[in-house]
Amino acid sequence: MTRQTIRVGIIGTGRISDLHAIEYIQNPFSQITALCDQDLNLAKARAEKWGCLDAAVTNDCEDILARDDVDLVELLLPHNLHLPIALKAIKAEKIVSLQKPMCINLEEADQLVAAAEASPKPFKVFENFIFHPPVMKAKALIDEGAIGEPLSIRIKSNSGKGKTAWEIPKSADAWRQDKETSGGGPLVFDDGHHKFALAWYFMGNPEEVHSFIHHTQRQDGGFLDAPSLISFRFRNGKIGNLEVVYSPELEISGYYYAQDDRVEITGTHGIIWINGGHGRIGETPPLVLYSKSNITEYRDVAMGWEQSFIQSTRHFLNVLKDGGEPMLTARQGRQVLKFALAAEESAHKGQSIRLQEELS
Ligand SMILES: NC(=O)c1ccc[n+]([C@@H]2O[C@H](COP(=O)([O-])OP(=O)(O)OC[C@H]3O[C@@H](n4cnc5c(N)ncnc54)[C@H](O)[C@@H]3O)[C@@H](O)[C@H]2O)c1
């Protein structure tokens, strides 16, 4: 290990941690030196599965924060723990990568932005969808002018069932069912963060958000906040929407969540379709461009969902090595959180939420 190596402690070794570990293990610039979960056996099992046999394993995050051989902490915890544990990590002068959403309301977000910006160490809100290779390619094409000026974004998220999908521990669902621990609904707020991040990434901050959020009872007694429709208006009359549908018998392929996500961005002279996010419906190409009367299919773009985690983590490690701003910064994380909270608030109040006054 060179002195340049970033030594990583993972706090929360639940469902999503497997995808965070991949790049930290394979990147020569990082090494996982400690794992923590309140369920000690789970942390031990992850250490074994990932081949991190020399890593320290604990059930108390304070142990990790006190360790000299941990430079960076990856926080993969229920949302109500994001603020308190991130603040402790910042106080302990660790580099922090905090899974989305950064916390559960804007008062918490303000505390976190202030602490992160006062910290001598970098802080990142981990959002992976903007690092999914088809999304990165779409952004590059749009920045090159492939569709002209983007005018509208449509995002469709289908949840269903999958023969090869991940098994989700009941405990990972339980805290998502409770607004106190999750901050909002499982599909529109929790998963919706990714979709609002995409809309923000391609179109900027919204000026107005309006939602219909319905609830569907699952067979196991839990609920999903679908079918739902969230529409947004951006500066200069640009528009977008997110449609969320849960179809209990819809077969979706993929190794992770049984969910398919598609994005359509229309510009002044072209359209881009991004097909596939968590999982896939059919064998559609990852990216399709319609421009100048021609359809171009980009079939060689990697579309495995794990790639979005790999690229997001690699981006942060590159920032730590070469300098620059992490994506998302604390302030950007707050903007996306605000977008997601506006969708919840609109449905709750039955009226649209104007965000314009805070854009300057
Ligand atoms: N980027 C994505 O696409 C994506 C996907 C899934 C989850 N997530 C995010 O990842 C985070 C974790 O989600 P998950 O699905 O892995 O949940 P999970 O419930 O499977 O994992 C959370 C883990 O935290 C542990 N934990 C709880 N309190 C703790 C404490 N005080 N100290 C130590 N460990 C503690 C739990 O035992 C559990 O193992 C959330 O922020 C969630 O939104 C992101």
The ligand as a MOL file (V3000), in Angstrom:
LIG
                    3D

  0  0  0     0  0            999 V3000
M  V30 BEGIN CTAB
M  V30 COUNTS 44 48 0 0 0
M  V30 BEGIN ATOM
M  V30 1 N -27.8730 4.4480 -5.2030 0
M  V30 2 C -28.7960 3.5200 -5.2340 0
M  V30 3 O -29.2340 3.1700 -6.3000 0
M  V30 4 C -29.2880 2.9240 -3.9500 0
M  V30 5 C -29.9340 1.7010 -3.9220 0
M  V30 6 C -30.3170 1.1650 -2.6910 0
M  V30 7 C -30.0500 1.8720 -1.5260 0
M  V30 8 N -29.4530 3.0850 -1.6100 0 CHG=1
M  V30 9 C -29.1800 3.8860 -0.3980 0
M  V30 10 O -28.2230 3.1950 0.3940 0
M  V30 11 C -28.5030 3.3850 1.7720 0
M  V30 12 C -28.6930 2.0200 2.4240 0
M  V30 13 O -29.7190 1.3160 1.7680 0
M  V30 14 P -29.7860 -0.2940 1.8030 0
M  V30 15 O -30.7940 -0.6680 0.7930 0
M  V30 16 O -28.4310 -0.8750 1.6980 0 CHG=-1
M  V30 17 O -30.3930 -0.5160 3.2490 0
M  V30 18 P -30.1440 -1.7450 4.2620 0
M  V30 19 O -31.1830 -1.6420 5.2920 0
M  V30 20 O -30.0100 -3.0150 3.4850 0
M  V30 21 O -28.7190 -1.4120 4.8710 0
M  V30 22 C -28.5080 -0.4950 5.9290 0
M  V30 23 C -27.5730 -1.1490 6.9120 0
M  V30 24 O -27.2760 -0.1960 7.9380 0
M  V30 25 C -27.1460 -0.9300 9.1400 0
M  V30 26 N -27.2960 0.0070 10.2630 0
M  V30 27 C -28.4210 0.6040 10.7130 0
M  V30 28 N -28.1350 1.4080 11.7420 0
M  V30 29 C -26.8030 1.3270 11.9440 0
M  V30 30 C -25.9030 1.9430 12.8600 0
M  V30 31 N -26.3290 2.8250 13.7720 0
M  V30 32 N -24.5930 1.6140 12.7900 0
M  V30 33 C -24.1590 0.7210 11.8850 0
M  V30 34 N -24.9630 0.1080 11.0010 0
M  V30 35 C -26.2610 0.4310 11.0220 0
M  V30 36 C -28.2540 -1.9730 9.0710 0
M  V30 37 O -28.0100 -3.0550 9.9400 0
M  V30 38 C -28.1890 -2.3670 7.6010 0
M  V30 39 O -27.3730 -3.4960 7.3770 0
M  V30 40 C -29.7350 4.3040 1.8030 0
M  V30 41 O -29.2860 5.6350 1.8500 0
M  V30 42 C -30.4090 4.0710 0.4790 0
M  V30 43 O -31.1780 5.1460 -0.0040 0
M  V30 44 C -29.0640 3.6160 -2.7910 0
M  V30 END ATOM
M  V30 BEGIN BOND
M  V30 1 1 1 2
M  V30 2 2 2 3
M  V30 3 1 2 4
M  V30 4 1 4 5
M  V30 5 2 4 44
M  V30 6 2 5 6
M  V30 7 1 6 7
M  V30 8 2 7 8
M  V30 9 1 8 9
M  V30 10 1 8 44
M  V30 11 1 9 10
M  V30 12 1 9 42
M  V30 13 1 10 11
M  V30 14 1 11 12
M  V30 15 1 11 40
M  V30 16 1 12 13
M  V30 17 1 13 14
M  V30 18 2 14 15
M  V30 19 1 14 16
M  V30 20 1 14 17
M  V30 21 1 17 18
M  V30 22 2 18 19
M  V30 23 1 18 20
M  V30 24 1 18 21
M  V30 25 1 21 22
M  V30 26 1 22 23
M  V30 27 1 23 24
M  V30 28 1 23 38
M  V30 29 1 24 25
M  V30 30 1 25 26
M  V30 31 1 25 36
M  V30 32 1 26 27
M  V30 33 1 26 35
M  V30 34 2 27 28
M  V30 35 1 28 29
M  V30 36 1 29 30
M  V30 37 2 29 35
M  V30 38 1 30 31
M  V30 39 2 30 32
M  V30 40 1 32 33
M  V30 41 2 33 34
M  V30 42 1 34 35
M  V30 43 1 36 37
M  V30 44 1 36 38
M  V30 45 1 38 39
M  V30 46 1 40 41
M  V30 47 1 40 42
M  V30 48 1 42 43
M  V30 END BOND
M  V30 END CTAB
M  END
